[in-house]
């Protein structure tokens, strides 16, 4: 484990040094990433100028959802970029993944270190800023438990989305090409979790509760932090499931990854 960690750390170090060779380009990418996501939130704020609330949630409360999931997804997208299905699909098609199998290092550590996109810091910083603004707009009755639980929720979301990235990459062991439907649950999932779940149709809400429990990752923790009533009547401990659900999704994803490795056949590239 320590050996794999050292290899990963060195691979990431090489990635960062390489990206910092062209610092102007790096900072322009950083700014561009931040501006794109900021404009999305600005458009949402303009909608609130007209309609005042969204399903009974104020702009500050929706900003809390948005800032938290943007911060967590940005962190995941930076650290798990190697498992981004389109990128990993190219590794498989070009035969580069076969080289990783020949090395006496964990394939997970190698794929994680194969791509580290530092410009995702722009999305992370933007998410943190929006979250900070949201916290200044809403009244939260802070307790020690809430203060300690907030970073745990973010960590759970990182594991949740990272697990989905790993599952999407493992599917390419059979399909070779990455399948776009995975993006519905990763990038699309982060977009969906930025809004109150009760505004969605029943079938969608049921799917993201009982099949892919995204509702437990952002919406229910927000109910806890904002002291809002539960409109669906789930158990009182539902807001505290984000960390264990994130760990569970990651554990299942790694098990599926190992299953895929056992059935992997090279493309011959």
C-alpha positions, 0 to 999 in steps of 0.5 A: 500500500505504501509503495502504491501511494508513493508511486501515485504521489510521484505521478501526480507530482509529474502531472502538476509540474508538467501543467505548470510549465505553461503558467499563463495557459494554466491560469487561463484554464483555471479562470475559464473553468471558474467562469463557466460554472459561475455563469451557471449559478448567475443564470439561476440567481436571475431566475430567482429575481423573477420567481423568488423561490424554487419549490419553497426554497430560497436562493440562499438555500439552493446556493447551499445545495449548489455550492456543496455539490460543486465543491465535492464534484470539483474535488472528485473530478480533479483526483479521479480524472484518470477514471473519467470514462472518455479518458480511460476509454482511450487508454483501453483503445490505444493499448496503454492500459496493457502497459499498466497491467505489466507493472507491479503497482496497483492499477487503481493507483496508476490510473488515478495518477495517470491524469490529474487536472489541476485546473479543476481548482477553478471549479472547487474555488467557485463552489467554495465561494458560492457555499460561503455566500450561501452560509451568509444568506441562510440562518443555520443553527450551528452545532459542533455536530453540524460543523463536523458533519459538513466536511464528511458530507463533502467527502461522501460525495467525492467517494460517491461520484468517484465510484461512478467514474470507476464503474463507468471506466470498468464498463469499457473493459467490455465495450472499449468505447465509453458509453455516454449514459454514464455521464447522465449519472456523473455530470448530470447527477451533479447538476440534478443534486444542485436543486431540491429533489422534491421538484422532480417527477416521482419516477426520477425521485424514486430512481435516485432514492432506491436505485442510485441513492443520490438523494441521500448525498446532498438533499437530505444533509441539506435538510439537516443543516437548514432545519427544513422538514422532510417532505418524503417521510424517510427515517430521522437518520436519513440525513446522516447516510451520506458518508456511509453511502459514499463509502458503499458506492466506492466499495462496490465500484472497486469490486466491479473494477476487480471483476472487470480486470479478471475478464479484461481482454486486450484490444490488441492495439 
